[in-house]
Amino acid sequence: CENEDPFKKYWVEYQEVKNKIIPVASILTMVGTGSEMNGGSVITHEDTKYKIGRVFPANVFPKFSILNPEYTFTVSQYQMVSGVFDTMSHLMEQYFSDQGANTTDYLIESLLKSSIDNLRFALKNPSDYEARSNLMWNATLALNTLTGLSKTQDWQVHMIEHQLGAYTDCAHGMGLAAISLPYYRFIYKFGIDKFVRFATQVWGISTEGKTQNQIALEGIDALEHFTKECGIVTSLEDLGATREMLPEIAQSTTIIGRGYKKLTTKDVLDILEACF
């Protein structure tokens, strides 16, 4: 309606879209968000420094999408690795929830391993068609609802990064990487079995002579080593943040509480401070 604020109506209040929807198509030029096969959108309200995502139902999905790996060859290395970590974060947000392991967890583990291997190939040769094709397909599968089936899902890392991005305008994947490491070190004991599985199944960490605690931490360490290997930025200072911003970022972060441990605003602040 002409007199209504669409940001308030559809993003803040999350009202259902009842008006006629203009059909859209997509031509993928960067890998990461999976927008080619989902109804997700993220908008930053710059005046209020409020960044929020909205996931619309299937009626707003693209009617068709063109995925040609060659269109991603000229994306900068910085944005390529940022996008791939975004893919990995989507997978981990869904993976690190619930106990035990179902078929969806096996799918996620395979997609994580594919993302790790193919990013390494693409870094060696940015025109590697097979690698760029696999990275493109991984991103699609990571957020087209398939890898969320039967999962509670966490998404707390994304909530923190959204507010970090609202204050710094940093590359989304880089912000996710910075926050993921201290966040997972903060919550892993509350979902220890899944973090042990992550270490052994995704990173091939040996269990011999080790406690669950040691194995889980080695898995998170392996994730950190991978970010450094690929040139993924994990310092908030390098992403444009200052310590003075952190209390406001923490205070404005939406706390979902679906993960292994529900955070407090103080926890969010501690996690942000650990990123410097």
Disulfide bonds with the S-S distance in Angstrom:
none
